[in-house]
Amino acid sequence: MNFQQLRSVREAVRCGYNLTEVASMLHTSQPGVSRQIRELEEELGVEIFGRSGKRLTGLTPPGKDLLPIVERLLLDADNLKRAGQDYSAQLEGQLSVAATHSQARYALPHVVKDFRDQFPKVTLHLHQGSPKQVAAMLLSGEADIGVATEALADYPQLVTLPCYRWTHSIVVPPGHPLLAQDGPVTLEQLARYPIITYELGYTGRAHIDNAFATAGLRPEVVLTAMDADVIKTYVELGMGVGIVASVAVDEERDAHLRILDAGHLFQVNVTRLGLRRGAWLRGYAYRFIETFVPTLSKEVVAKALSSAVALEA
């Protein structure tokens, strides 16, 4: 048994059983991947994959039981490598952070800059995606740290920690009728106008929909986007009223728009930090986390990870 065999099995599952893609991922040939899988099956005495001719069709029942062990062995091997690097090259290496567009655009820039000042020899990779894509990058090992508001807590393979709480804001062009209302804007008033906001699954969109549904209202959502800057662009064109994360608006930067508080209309949101259970974090990864959320010290994060491992065992 060797790690190349284990990687061939893992990547076969991740690539939807397409051995051409597996070979590309592992920088080898398709016959080489098939041979590695066959040799492991022969050594274990079971078929891991079902087949139709030479094509893999899925995991067999034994394969479904063996896959978590394969994943764990490869994770432990990666952890061993990282642990060694943590002692041999404490200030050098790579850190991969996956975040949603809003987090990458508004919450992380100063964190990234401060981190780069502290660790100039660490290469930082910043990936952007939907909350589900952030979770997938964490689970695959492509990302070391994930930051998102929705979805991360839905994955038992991840350890998630709260970072900060935030609310939504309403953005409108100058002279909009909502600006002339007495007192805070109500849901009923807001629902009279076309709405421009986030796509489903992004930046607290579920809380927006739930608030309207609970009030028995069906607002006309005319446009959705992943990024607040895109939403504000179309609000400026007069296409509708924008609902965005409060962190995404600034009176000076958005002087061409007007901002109304919506904290009383929609449930408070919690941005969470996600880590893969059992993964070894380099020392500078802990520093990145603490720079982002000072209350998430190395001791706090390490305790959460160790508790998760204990529960898993």
PyMOL commands that set and color helices and strands:
alter all, ss='L'
color gray80, all
select helices_A, chain A and resi 3-14+19-26+30-44+61-88+101-107+109-118+131-140+152-154+177-180+187-190+205-214+228-236+246-248+283-292+298-312
alter helices_A, ss='H'
color red, helices_A
select strands_A, chain A and resi 49-52+55-59+93-99+122-128+145-148+158-166+168-172+195-198+221-225+241-245+258-261+269-276
alter strands_A, ss='S'
color yellow, strands_A
deselect
rebuild
show_as cartoon
